[in-house]
Amino acid sequence: MVRLMLTLTPAVCVLSGIAFSYTFEKYLRDDEKSSTKSDSDRQMYDKVSKKGKVEPGVAVGTSAASEASEDGVGVNSRSLVSVVLVLFLLMFVVHATYVTSNAYSHPSVVLQSSTSHGDRIIMDDFREAYHWLRENTADDARIMSWWDYGYQIAGMANRTTLVDNNTWNNSHIALVGKAMSSNESAAYEIMTALDVDYVLIIFGGVIGYSGDDINKFLWMVRIAEGEHPKEIKEANYFTDSGEYSVGPQASEIMLNCMMYKMSYYRFAEVRMGYNQDGFDRTRGYDITLEHIEEAYTSENWLVRIYKVKKPENRPVIKKSERQVTVETKKVSK
């Protein structure tokens, strides 16, 4: 959406400039036209005296009075429209300045909030997580995350990502979306085939960050369904009433997908308030993971990184207790 806004902004500015220019030109030129027209009309309707001279001060009938009233209304309307347009432009300047100072003047990797007392809080979870990846993972480690964070991971953590903000390879993005929306066993097969070492997700359930991966999850499902319609269906992730929810009414497929389990893993250990513990919003018990393990969680639980367990070199054979049978020899009498 941001890229689309940047692309369309010049065209919108040019079109709006043309519209304002045309409006101002029309309303400001009417004053000159009306004044010249009134002068010509006044000369046309001047009364001729007996001597053949024109008496400029006398007008026929009530044309002068009606013309004066029309000119007065026209001036008022032109002034009103001009003032409204100027106020609109001034309000736009104030709005643009406010948005620029609050939304576009802060880096997207550093979040800030304020307490009830007005104190500012800086949340630096993104840079903490990327620094951890740079210092604690192998140089050739492969990171699986949604494409929104591809450039950040490559630039700040110096690690290889499966998908990035280029978004040219839609099939690869769909494969990542399929892994995120599948259960752990199916996702593990995909991650093993892609040689994934770590999985990075964004979770805003603790600090109330609405732009996390749970909020973007439906797009992962939709893109995955476009490439893999037999395995992934968007309708399976809605409630019975057709709503998207991670609450008690969520579907079983939603509760067992990788995105949900990685987001709410160990969430019951978090204290949300003075006497309120964190909780598994849906099932009321801890989530267990089999094929991945938690590697790092940032201070505010905004960034969570999981390590993919490598498959065993040999299949694990279940051990069984050895049974020994003792044969008794019969002695003939």
C-alpha positions in Angstrom: 0.0 0.0 0.0 2.8 2.4 0.8 4.5 1.7 -2.5 1.2 2.3 -4.3 0.8 5.6 -2.5 4.3 6.7 -3.5 3.6 5.8 -7.1 0.3 7.6 -7.4 1.3 10.7 -5.3 2.8 12.7 -8.2 -0.2 12.1 -10.4 -2.7 13.0 -7.6 -0.7 16.2 -6.9 -0.7 17.3 -10.6 -4.5 16.6 -11.0 -5.4 18.4 -7.8 -3.2 21.4 -8.8 -5.0 21.6 -12.2 -8.4 21.4 -10.4 -7.5 24.2 -8.0 -5.9 26.3 -10.7 -9.0 26.0 -12.9 -11.3 26.9 -10.0 -9.4 29.9 -8.9 -9.0 31.1 -12.5 -12.7 30.9 -13.1 -13.8 32.6 -10.0 -11.2 35.4 -10.1 -11.7 36.2 -13.8 -15.5 36.6 -13.4 -14.9 39.8 -11.5 -13.2 41.4 -14.6 -15.8 40.1 -17.0 -18.7 41.3 -14.9 -17.2 44.8 -14.6 -16.7 45.2 -18.3 -20.1 43.8 -19.1 -21.8 46.2 -16.7 -20.0 49.2 -18.3 -21.1 48.2 -21.8 -24.7 47.5 -20.6 -24.8 50.9 -18.9 -23.7 52.7 -22.0 -26.3 50.8 -24.1 -29.2 51.7 -21.9 -28.2 55.3 -21.3 -31.1 57.7 -22.1 -30.6 60.1 -25.0 -31.5 63.7 -24.4 -33.4 66.0 -26.7 -30.1 67.6 -27.8 -28.8 64.2 -29.0 -26.4 63.9 -26.2 -26.2 60.8 -23.9 -26.9 61.3 -20.3 -24.7 58.6 -18.6 -26.3 58.8 -15.2 -29.9 57.7 -16.3 -30.7 54.1 -16.8 -33.9 52.7 -18.3 -36.3 51.0 -15.9 -34.8 49.1 -13.0 -31.9 47.5 -14.8 -29.3 49.4 -12.9 -30.7 48.4 -9.5 -31.1 44.7 -10.5 -27.6 44.7 -12.0 -26.2 46.1 -8.8 -27.9 43.4 -6.7 -26.6 40.6 -9.1 -23.1 42.0 -8.9 -23.3 42.0 -5.1 -24.4 38.4 -4.9 -21.7 37.3 -7.4 -19.0 39.0 -5.4 -20.1 37.4 -2.2 -20.2 33.9 -3.7 -16.8 34.3 -5.3 -15.4 35.5 -2.0 -16.9 32.6 -0.1 -15.6 30.0 -2.5 -12.2 31.5 -2.5 -12.0 31.6 1.3 -13.2 28.0 1.5 -10.6 26.8 -0.9 -7.8 28.7 0.8 -8.8 27.3 4.2 -8.9 23.8 2.7 -5.3 24.2 1.4 -4.1 25.5 4.7 -5.8 22.6 6.5 -4.1 20.2 4.1 -0.7 21.8 4.9 -1.3 21.4 8.6 -2.4 17.8 8.1 0.5 16.9 5.9 3.0 18.4 8.4 1.4 16.4 11.2 1.5 13.1 9.4 5.1 13.7 8.2 6.3 14.5 11.7 4.5 11.5 13.4 4.2 8.8 10.8 7.1 9.3 8.3 9.8 10.8 10.5 10.3 7.7 12.7 12.1 4.6 11.5 9.7 1.6 11.1 12.0 -0.7 13.1 11.7 1.4 16.2 8.3 1.8 17.8 7.3 4.3 20.4 4.3 4.6 22.7 3.3 6.7 25.7 2.1 5.9 29.1 -1.0 7.3 30.8 1.2 9.9 32.4 2.6 11.1 29.0 6.0 9.4 29.3 7.4 8.1 26.1 8.4 4.5 25.7 10.8 3.3 23.0 10.5 -0.3 21.9 13.5 -1.5 20.0 12.6 -5.1 19.6 13.2 -5.3 15.8 16.9 -4.2 16.1 17.4 -6.5 19.1 16.2 -9.5 17.2 18.2 -8.7 14.1 21.3 -8.1 16.2 20.7 -11.5 17.8 20.4 -13.2 14.4 23.7 -11.5 13.3 25.6 -12.6 16.4 24.1 -16.0 17.2 23.4 -17.7 13.9 25.7 -19.1 11.2 26.6 -16.9 8.3 24.8 -19.1 5.9 21.7 -19.5 8.0 18.4 -19.3 6.1 15.6 -17.3 7.7 11.9 -17.9 6.8 9.6 -15.0 7.5 6.9 -13.1 5.7 8.1 -10.9 2.8 7.5 -7.7 4.7 10.7 -8.2 6.7 13.0 -9.6 4.0 15.0 -6.4 3.3 15.3 -5.6 7.1 16.7 -9.1 7.8 19.1 -9.0 4.9 20.3 -5.5 5.7 20.4 -5.5 9.5 21.0 -9.1 10.3 23.0 -10.0 7.1 21.2 -13.3 6.7 19.6 -15.0 3.7 15.8 -14.9 3.6 13.5 -17.0 1.5 11.3 -14.1 0.4 11.7 -10.3 0.5 10.0 -7.1 -0.4 10.8 -7.6 -4.1 7.8 -10.0 -4.3 8.6 -11.0 -7.9 8.5 -14.7 -7.1 4.8 -15.3 -6.2 5.1 -19.1 -6.1 7.9 -18.8 -3.4 5.8 -16.4 -1.3 2.9 -18.8 -1.6 5.1 -21.6 -0.4 6.0 -19.6 2.7 2.4 -18.8 3.2 1.5 -22.5 2.9 4.1 -23.3 5.6 2.7 -20.7 8.0 -0.9 -21.8 7.5 -0.3 -25.6 7.7 0.0 -27.8 10.7 3.4 -28.4 12.2 4.1 -31.7 10.5 3.2 -30.4 7.0 5.1 -27.2 7.6 8.2 -29.1 8.7 8.3 -30.9 5.4 8.2 -27.6 3.6 10.9 -26.1 5.8 13.1 -29.1 5.4 12.7 -29.0 1.6 13.7 -25.3 1.6 16.6 -25.9 4.0 15.2 -23.4 6.6 17.2 -22.9 9.8 15.1 -20.3 11.6 11.6 -18.9 11.5 10.9 -15.3 12.4 7.4 -14.0 13.2 6.0 -10.7 14.6 3.6 -11.0 17.5 1.8 -8.0 18.9 -0.4 -9.7 21.5 1.6 -8.4 24.5 2.0 -4.7 23.6 -1.1 -4.3 21.4 0.8 -4.0 18.1 -1.9 -4.4 15.4 0.4 -4.8 12.4 1.7 -8.2 13.5 1.6 -11.5 11.5 -1.7 -12.6 13.0 -3.2 -9.5 11.4 -1.6 -10.3 8.0 -2.3 -14.0 8.2 -5.3 -14.0 6.0 -3.1 -12.7 3.1 -0.7 -15.6 3.7 -3.7 -18.0 3.4 -5.1 -16.3 0.3 -1.7 -16.2 -1.5 -1.1 -19.9 -0.6 -4.5 -20.9 -1.8 -3.9 -19.3 -5.1 -0.9 -21.6 -5.7 -2.1 -24.6 -3.7 -5.9 -24.7 -3.8 -6.1 -28.4 -2.9 -4.2 -28.1 0.4 -5.1 -24.6 1.6 -8.7 -23.1 1.6 -9.4 -19.7 3.2 -12.9 -20.8 4.4 -11.3 -23.3 6.7 -9.7 -20.5 8.8 -13.0 -18.7 9.6 -15.4 -19.4 12.4 -18.8 -21.0 11.8 -20.3 -17.6 11.5 -17.8 -16.6 8.8 -15.5 -14.4 11.0 -11.8 -14.3 11.3 -10.9 -14.9 14.9 -8.3 -16.4 17.2 -10.7 -16.6 20.1 -12.7 -19.5 21.5 -14.8 -19.8 18.3 -11.8 -20.3 16.0 -11.7 -23.3 13.8 -9.6 -26.4 14.5 -7.4 -25.7 11.5 -6.7 -22.2 12.7 -5.8 -23.4 16.2 -3.3 -26.0 14.8 -1.6 -23.9 12.1 2.1 -22.9 12.6 1.4 -19.2 12.8 -1.0 -19.5 15.7 1.2 -21.9 17.6 4.3 -19.9 17.2 2.5 -16.7 18.2 0.9 -18.0 21.4 3.7 -20.4 22.4 4.5 -19.8 26.1 2.0 -16.9 26.2 0.6 -18.2 29.5 3.8 -17.2 31.2 3.4 -13.5 30.5 2.0 -11.2 33.1 -0.3 -8.8 31.4 -1.0 -6.7 34.5 -0.5 -6.5 38.2 -2.7 -9.6 38.9 -3.4 -10.8 35.4 -1.3 -13.6 33.8 -1.0 -14.2 30.1 -3.2 -16.9 28.7 -3.8 -19.1 25.7 -6.8 -17.2 24.4 -8.4 -20.3 22.9 -7.8 -23.6 24.5 -6.6 -22.7 28.0 -3.5 -24.9 28.0 0.1 -24.6 26.9 1.0 -25.1 23.3 3.6 -27.7 22.6 6.0 -27.8 19.6 7.6 -30.9 18.2 9.7 -29.9 15.1 10.8 -26.4 16.1 12.0 -24.9 19.3 12.1 -21.3 20.6 15.4 -19.7 20.0 14.8 -16.0 20.9 12.0 -13.7 22.0 12.5 -10.0 22.2 11.9 -7.9 25.4 8.3 -7.0 24.5 7.5 -10.3 22.7 7.2 -8.4 19.5 9.7 -10.5 17.5 9.9 -14.3 18.0 12.5 -16.5 16.4 12.3 -20.3 16.3 14.9 -22.8 15.3 14.0 -25.6 13.0 15.2 -29.0 14.3 17.2 -31.0 11.8 15.9 -34.4 10.9 17.7 -37.4 12.3 20.3 -39.1 10.2 18.7 -42.5 10.9 15.2 -43.3 11.7 14.6 -43.7 15.4 13.6 -47.2 16.2 11.5 -47.6 19.3 13.3 -49.7 21.9 11.5 -52.7 23.3 12.4 -54.8 26.3 14.1 -58.0 25.4 12.1 -61.0 26.3 13.9 -64.2 27.3 12.1 -67.5 27.2 13.6 -70.3 29.3 13.0 -73.8 28.1 12.7 -76.5 30.7 14.0 -79.9 29.7 11.8 -82.8 30.7 13.6 -85.7 32.2 12.1 -89.0 31.5 11.8 -91.3 34.4 
